[in-house]
Amino acid sequence: MKVLKVSAGTIAVFVLPCLVLYICLVFVPILVSLFIGLFDWNGIASFSTAKFVGFGNFNTMFFHDANFWPSVRRTLLYAVASMLEIPLCLLMAILLNRYVRKGNVLVSIYFTPVILSVVVIGQLWKTIYNPVSMGGMLNGVLIWLGLGAHTHNWLTEPKIAMYALYFVSLWQYFGYHLLIQFTGIQNLPSEIYEAARIDGADGFKADRYITLPLIVPIFKISIVLAFIGSLQAFDLVMVMTAGGPAHATDVISTHMYNSSFLSQKYGYGSAMALFLVVICLIFTSIINGIFNRIDRKVS
Amino acid sequence: MSALNSASVSRSVHSVKPTKPWKTVKKGLIRLLFAIPVVTQLYPLLWLLLYSLKTNEEILDGSFFSFPKVLQWHNYKEAFQSGHYLKYLANSVFVTGVTMICVILLSSMVAYAITRFRWKYGGVVMLVFMMGMMIPMQTTLLPLMIIFSKLHILNTHASLILPYIAFQMPIAVFILSGFMRGIPHEIEESAFVDGASVYRIFREIILPISIPPVMTVCILTFISIWNEYILAATFISKESLKTLPFGIYTFVSQYSANYGDIGAFLVMGALPVILIYFFLSNQITKGMVAGAVKG
């Protein structure tokens, strides 16, 4: 129940500054994209020289851009790859809760990479991936292990570069997902476990029948965060490879960025931005739908 | 798994003695399991620190674990002198600070209005903010660039701060309104009856009570804005206005042959946030979880 009856003016004072700013900077740009996406415009000349092409940009995007669908595929693969570590994180979180008294200290250690800027992470891993002749650590480790035949130029070989990027993402967010699951398990009411112990469900039996069903909502949060985060994957790729070599690591957003700012195709870039917005909306609702179904089954 | 299970069963059946050797093994295995991520998550950072203290020759010999013979502190000196470090740092502090203040002020006002005022459109406003959560920031890059260049604010800090505020708003409004909804009405009612204005109630009652969620919002805003790179790299080109992440990027691409200096600059770039994390790790991890779980 809302108690305060206040004048419209007061409400305006509280709401409008924020709402106007928000709409102008988040929704108006989408509308601008929608508009510009219908034109062929290089962004340099004034907009009056832009040519109206209707859905021509979308036509080009879907049917005539050899780099578009591969970048969509990489984005989706990115999203799937980023979810792979979450079950592992859950397992680690369960074990941490069981065997380590000060688990949160360990978790804060694992969490450290999450708070670092993507520029630092990206440059750090670029130096790790460097060839041995440039002091790269990974190749050094491989040679030391006697796996010298498996050394690579991780970021410049088109077939490998994308996997090298996936890995950095997994590395950086490992601690994040572990933290989320760990906290989730800690917040489960301990009475349930005590009751279960009396009924003879202990150890892994308790995990199977109590922890797993109860942790589903938290697990879902991790999955959604990983999935949506990687659909939007952008800055890490920009910092490490900028979509190269020869588009081998282009994801939707880097392709959009390069088309708009490097190739000066503002109209085309806007069309791609819209595509990205739509794809994010669609996949968010799909994931939510899937988990709602699981939720209903479990409970 | 079954081995662990049977161990716990046998422990309850037999006396403690026969299980002892297995217990040590188990303990060792578990320690190992938890130690591996410590190495993988921290060693790259430690490696960077060592890297930053080496000469070019020591770096190029490719060993992944070696200490520098002589600590090359001059790498830091050079990185510091040629890299405008303090300028970037100051810009980051300014941009992040202003963003945080505005986010907290604006979002708490909106959250208050949504949760406590009796008016028709509260739900709609909330919905508008929640919808924005699903819009990726980078899709607004191009249109914002066009809009900002029309307004002649490209290449100013305003071109960063304004979108930063806007994109932090949904999560902030969400967290704060979640909290404010639970504040007992009696507190406000009595103040209202005593003749206090809404503004005073907000300032002197609601805001002080809301310190915990405000801290969460602060942490989330700090981490994401302090580290933001793409907007900064797109909207800013003036050296004197660059924030730290973009500054690091510029430095690294300019001095690509002085490996030690690059390492030193990366360490200096990571340092502020690492220091803050060192002292506030509990608050930060809690804040990040709250942000994740509530968002």
Contacts between the chains, C-beta under 8 A, distances in Angstrom:
chain1	res1	chain2	res2	distance
A	1	B	185	7.1
A	2	B	115	7.3
A	2	B	116	5.7
A	2	B	117	5.9
A	2	B	118	4.3
A	2	B	119	7.9
A	2	B	122	7.6
A	3	B	116	6.7
A	3	B	118	7.1
A	3	B	185	4.9
A	3	B	188	6.2
A	3	B	189	5.9
A	3	B	192	7.6
A	4	B	116	5.3
A	4	B	117	5.2
A	4	B	118	6.3
A	4	B	188	6.7
A	4	B	192	6.9
A	4	B	198	6.4
A	5	B	117	7.8
A	5	B	118	4.9
A	6	B	117	5.5
A	6	B	118	7.8
A	6	B	119	7.9
A	6	B	198	5.4
A	8	B	119	7.9
A	10	B	117	7.9
A	10	B	198	5.6
A	10	B	199	8.0
A	11	B	113	5.8
A	11	B	117	5.9
A	11	B	119	5.6
A	13	B	109	7.9
A	14	B	109	4.5
A	14	B	110	6.6
A	14	B	112	6.3
A	14	B	113	4.0
A	14	B	117	7.5
A	14	B	202	7.9
A	15	B	109	7.3
A	15	B	110	5.6
A	15	B	113	4.9
A	15	B	114	8.0
A	15	B	125	6.2
A	17	B	106	6.2
A	17	B	109	7.7
A	18	B	106	3.9
A	18	B	107	6.7
A	18	B	109	6.5
A	18	B	110	4.7
A	18	B	169	6.6
A	19	B	110	7.0
A	19	B	125	6.4
A	19	B	128	7.2
A	21	B	106	7.2
A	21	B	162	7.1
A	21	B	165	6.6
A	21	B	166	5.9
A	21	B	169	7.9
A	22	B	128	7.5
A	22	B	129	6.8
A	22	B	132	6.8
A	22	B	166	5.2
A	22	B	169	5.2
A	23	B	128	7.3
A	24	B	166	7.8
A	25	B	140	7.2
A	25	B	144	7.0
A	25	B	162	5.9
A	25	B	163	5.2
A	25	B	165	7.8
A	25	B	166	3.6
A	25	B	167	7.7
A	26	B	132	4.7
A	26	B	135	6.0
A	26	B	140	6.7
A	26	B	166	5.3
A	26	B	167	7.0
A	27	B	132	7.4
A	28	B	143	7.6
A	28	B	147	7.3
A	29	B	139	7.6
A	29	B	140	3.9
A	29	B	143	3.7
A	29	B	144	5.4
A	29	B	147	7.0
A	30	B	135	6.8
A	30	B	139	7.2
A	30	B	140	7.2
A	30	B	143	7.5
A	32	B	143	3.7
A	32	B	146	6.6
A	32	B	147	6.8
A	33	B	139	6.9
A	33	B	140	7.9
A	33	B	142	6.9
A	33	B	143	5.2
A	36	B	142	7.7
A	36	B	143	7.0
A	36	B	146	7.5
A	43	B	146	7.5
A	92	B	33	7.6
A	92	B	34	7.8
A	92	B	37	7.4
A	95	B	30	6.9
A	95	B	33	6.8
A	95	B	34	7.8
A	96	B	34	6.9
A	99	B	30	5.0
A	100	B	30	8.0
A	100	B	34	6.6
A	104	B	282	7.7
A	104	B	285	7.5
A	106	B	34	5.9
A	106	B	38	7.1
A	107	B	285	7.0
A	108	B	281	4.5
A	108	B	282	7.5
A	108	B	285	5.6
A	109	B	38	5.7
A	109	B	41	6.6
A	109	B	42	6.4
A	110	B	37	5.2
A	110	B	38	7.3
A	110	B	41	5.1
A	111	B	281	7.7
A	111	B	285	5.8
A	111	B	288	7.8
A	112	B	41	6.2
A	112	B	42	6.6
A	112	B	45	6.9
A	112	B	274	7.5
A	112	B	277	6.8
A	113	B	41	5.9
A	113	B	44	8.0
A	113	B	45	7.6
A	114	B	288	7.3
A	115	B	223	5.7
A	115	B	227	7.7
A	115	B	273	5.4
A	115	B	274	7.7
A	115	B	277	5.3
A	115	B	284	6.8
A	116	B	227	7.2
A	116	B	270	5.5
A	116	B	273	6.4
A	116	B	274	7.6
A	117	B	226	7.3
A	117	B	227	3.8
A	117	B	229	6.6
A	117	B	244	7.3
A	117	B	245	4.4
A	117	B	248	7.3
A	117	B	269	6.9
A	117	B	270	7.4
A	117	B	273	7.3
A	118	B	227	6.4
A	118	B	229	5.8
A	118	B	245	7.3
A	119	B	227	7.8
A	119	B	229	5.2
A	119	B	245	4.2
A	119	B	246	7.5
A	119	B	248	4.9
A	119	B	249	5.1
A	119	B	269	7.2
A	120	B	245	7.6
A	120	B	248	6.5
A	120	B	266	5.5
A	120	B	269	5.5
A	120	B	270	4.8
A	123	B	248	7.0
A	123	B	249	7.7
A	123	B	252	5.3
A	123	B	262	7.3
A	123	B	266	5.6
A	124	B	44	5.9
A	124	B	45	7.5
A	124	B	48	5.4
A	124	B	266	6.4
A	125	B	44	7.5
A	127	B	48	7.6
A	127	B	51	6.9
A	127	B	259	7.6
A	127	B	262	7.7
A	127	B	263	7.5
A	128	B	44	6.2
A	128	B	47	7.5
A	132	B	62	3.9
A	133	B	60	6.8
A	133	B	62	7.2
A	134	B	60	6.6
A	134	B	259	7.8
A	135	B	51	7.6
A	135	B	59	4.1
A	135	B	60	4.9
A	135	B	61	7.3
A	135	B	62	5.5
A	135	B	259	6.4
A	136	B	62	6.8
A	137	B	44	7.6
A	137	B	47	5.9
A	137	B	64	4.4
A	138	B	64	8.0
A	139	B	62	7.1
A	140	B	62	4.6
A	140	B	63	6.0
A	140	B	64	4.0
A	141	B	64	5.1
A	143	B	62	7.7
A	144	B	64	7.0
A	171	B	40	7.1
A	171	B	41	7.5
A	171	B	44	8.0
A	174	B	37	6.8
A	174	B	41	6.8
A	175	B	37	7.9
A	175	B	41	6.2
A	176	B	288	7.3
A	176	B	292	7.7
A	178	B	37	7.9
A	179	B	285	5.7
A	179	B	288	7.0
A	179	B	289	6.1
A	180	B	289	5.9
A	180	B	292	5.4
A	180	B	293	7.1
A	183	B	285	7.9
A	183	B	289	4.8
A	183	B	293	7.9
A	184	B	293	7.8
A	202	B	8	6.9
A	203	B	4	7.2
A	203	B	5	6.1
A	203	B	8	5.3
A	204	B	1	5.8
A	204	B	4	6.9
A	204	B	5	5.8
A	205	B	5	7.9
A	218	B	293	7.1
A	221	B	292	5.9
A	221	B	293	5.8
A	222	B	292	7.9
A	225	B	292	5.9
A	228	B	134	7.6
A	231	B	136	7.4
A	232	B	136	4.1
A	232	B	137	7.6
A	232	B	138	6.8
A	234	B	136	7.8
A	234	B	138	5.0
A	234	B	230	6.3
A	235	B	229	5.1
A	235	B	230	5.1
A	238	B	229	7.7
A	238	B	230	6.5
A	238	B	233	7.9
A	239	B	229	6.9
A	239	B	249	6.8
A	253	B	136	7.1
A	253	B	138	5.0
A	253	B	139	7.8
A	256	B	138	7.4
A	256	B	139	7.6
A	257	B	138	7.0
A	257	B	141	7.0
A	260	B	141	7.7
A	260	B	142	4.9
A	261	B	142	7.8
A	261	B	234	7.2
A	266	B	142	6.3
A	266	B	146	7.5
A	269	B	142	5.3
A	270	B	142	5.9
A	270	B	143	7.0
A	273	B	138	7.8
A	273	B	139	4.0
A	273	B	140	7.8
A	273	B	141	7.8
A	273	B	142	6.3
A	273	B	143	7.8
A	274	B	139	7.5
A	276	B	136	6.1
A	276	B	138	7.7
A	276	B	139	5.3
A	277	B	135	6.0
A	277	B	136	7.0
A	277	B	139	5.3
A	280	B	134	5.6
A	280	B	135	7.3
A	280	B	136	5.8
A	281	B	134	5.7
A	284	B	134	5.5
